[in-house]
């Protein structure tokens, strides 16, 4: 029986670790430095193959910009704390801003709206699908999100 993947959102300050940094790093990185116990608990629940929104936080950049996949589950680090390893799957065709999510997902239970300071949080499948739809998919999603979306007007 095949395991069903879970979905997550990982926040990072664009000035500290951006989508461009993730992509330039061969797409692979260690997601560490999470101090909040609830966020760590979520990370410990992640499984290889789970997908995560890559979310830029900060006053100017609050938006989902890409998708990464968990490739190594929670492990303890020598210097204390722990991490998961993630690999870039693809950039969103169109970044999805926090204000747009709040408008489009009004009335929907989404932890990002209730506990905005958490840096790692779960995303239910329905919210995942809606955000992907809002962003016209992401490169590598198998739904045509990577190559489409261009303007065919010839201008």
C-alpha positions as CSV (number, residue, x, y, z in Angstrom):
1,X,0.0,0.0,0.0
2,X,1.4,3.4,-1.1
3,X,1.9,6.1,1.6
4,X,0.0,9.3,0.9
5,X,2.2,12.4,1.0
6,X,1.7,15.2,3.4
7,X,2.1,18.9,2.5
8,X,3.9,21.6,4.4
9,X,5.0,25.3,4.2
10,X,8.6,26.3,5.0
11,X,9.2,30.0,5.6
12,X,12.5,31.8,5.0
13,X,13.5,35.4,4.9
14,X,14.4,36.1,1.3
15,X,17.6,37.9,2.4
16,X,18.8,34.9,4.4
17,X,17.9,32.0,2.1
18,X,16.0,32.8,-1.1
19,X,14.5,30.6,-3.8
20,X,17.5,31.7,-6.0
21,X,19.9,30.4,-3.3
22,X,18.0,27.1,-3.2
23,X,18.2,26.7,-7.0
24,X,21.9,27.8,-7.1
25,X,22.7,25.2,-4.6
26,X,21.9,22.4,-7.0
27,X,18.4,22.5,-5.5
28,X,19.5,20.6,-2.4
29,X,19.7,22.1,1.1
30,X,19.6,21.4,4.8
31,X,16.6,23.1,6.4
32,X,17.8,23.8,9.9
33,X,17.9,26.6,12.5
34,X,14.3,26.1,13.6
35,X,14.0,26.9,17.3
36,X,10.2,26.9,17.9
37,X,9.2,23.5,19.5
38,X,5.9,23.3,17.5
39,X,7.7,24.0,14.2
40,X,10.3,21.3,15.2
41,X,7.5,18.9,15.9
42,X,6.1,19.5,12.4
43,X,9.5,18.9,10.9
44,X,9.8,15.6,12.8
45,X,6.5,14.5,11.2
46,X,7.8,15.1,7.7
47,X,8.5,12.0,5.5
48,X,10.7,11.6,2.4
49,X,8.6,12.5,-0.6
50,X,6.4,15.1,1.2
51,X,6.1,18.4,-0.7
52,X,6.6,21.8,0.9
53,X,5.8,25.3,-0.3
54,X,8.9,27.5,-0.2
55,X,7.6,30.7,1.3
56,X,9.4,34.1,1.4
57,X,8.6,35.9,4.6
58,X,9.4,39.5,5.6
59,X,7.6,42.7,5.1
60,X,8.1,42.9,1.3
61,X,8.2,39.3,0.3
62,X,5.3,37.4,1.9
63,X,4.5,34.8,-0.8
64,X,4.9,31.2,-2.0
65,X,7.6,31.2,-4.6
66,X,8.3,27.5,-5.2
67,X,8.0,23.9,-4.1
68,X,10.6,21.6,-2.5
69,X,10.5,17.9,-1.6
70,X,11.7,16.3,1.6
71,X,14.6,14.0,0.7
72,X,15.9,13.3,4.2
73,X,13.7,13.1,7.2
74,X,14.5,14.7,10.6
75,X,17.9,14.1,11.9
76,X,19.8,15.5,15.0
77,X,22.7,17.7,14.4
78,X,26.0,17.6,16.3
79,X,25.7,21.2,17.4
80,X,22.2,20.6,18.7
81,X,18.9,21.0,17.0
82,X,17.9,19.1,14.0
83,X,17.1,19.4,10.3
84,X,15.5,17.9,7.2
85,X,17.0,18.0,3.8
86,X,14.9,19.4,0.9
87,X,15.4,19.5,-2.8
88,X,13.9,22.0,-5.2
89,X,11.1,20.7,-7.3
90,X,10.1,23.8,-9.2
91,X,9.4,27.5,-9.0
92,X,5.8,28.7,-9.0
93,X,4.7,29.9,-12.4
94,X,3.2,32.9,-10.5
95,X,4.2,33.7,-6.9
96,X,1.2,33.6,-4.6
97,X,1.1,36.5,-2.1
98,X,-0.2,36.3,1.5
99,X,-2.8,39.0,0.8
100,X,-4.1,37.0,-2.2
101,X,-4.2,33.8,-0.1
102,X,-6.2,35.6,2.6
103,X,-8.7,36.9,0.1
104,X,-9.1,33.6,-1.9
105,X,-9.0,31.3,1.1
106,X,-11.3,33.5,3.3
107,X,-13.0,31.2,5.8
108,X,-10.7,28.3,5.2
109,X,-8.8,26.9,8.1
110,X,-5.1,27.5,7.3
111,X,-2.5,27.6,10.1
112,X,-0.5,30.4,8.3
113,X,-3.4,32.7,9.0
114,X,-3.9,31.6,12.7
115,X,-0.2,31.2,13.7
116,X,1.7,33.5,11.3
117,X,4.9,33.4,13.3
118,X,5.5,29.6,12.8
119,X,8.2,28.9,10.3
120,X,7.1,25.4,9.5
121,X,3.5,24.4,9.3
122,X,1.2,21.7,7.7
123,X,-0.9,22.4,4.7
124,X,-4.1,20.4,4.0
125,X,-4.5,19.0,0.5
126,X,-7.4,21.2,-0.4
127,X,-5.4,24.4,0.5
128,X,-2.3,23.0,-1.3
129,X,-4.3,22.4,-4.4
130,X,-6.0,25.9,-4.3
131,X,-2.6,27.7,-3.8
132,X,-1.1,25.7,-6.7
133,X,-4.1,26.7,-8.8
134,X,-3.7,30.4,-7.8
135,X,-0.1,30.2,-8.8
136,X,-0.8,28.4,-12.1
137,X,1.2,25.4,-10.9
138,X,4.9,25.0,-10.5
139,X,7.7,23.7,-12.7
140,X,7.8,20.0,-12.5
141,X,4.2,19.5,-11.2
142,X,3.2,17.3,-14.1
143,X,0.2,19.5,-14.7
144,X,1.7,21.7,-17.4
145,X,2.6,24.4,-14.8
146,X,6.2,24.6,-15.9
147,X,5.9,25.4,-19.6
148,X,2.6,27.1,-20.0
149,X,1.2,30.4,-18.8
150,X,3.0,32.5,-21.4
151,X,1.4,35.3,-23.4
152,X,0.7,34.1,-26.9
153,X,-0.4,37.5,-28.2
154,X,2.9,38.1,-30.0
155,X,3.3,41.5,-28.4
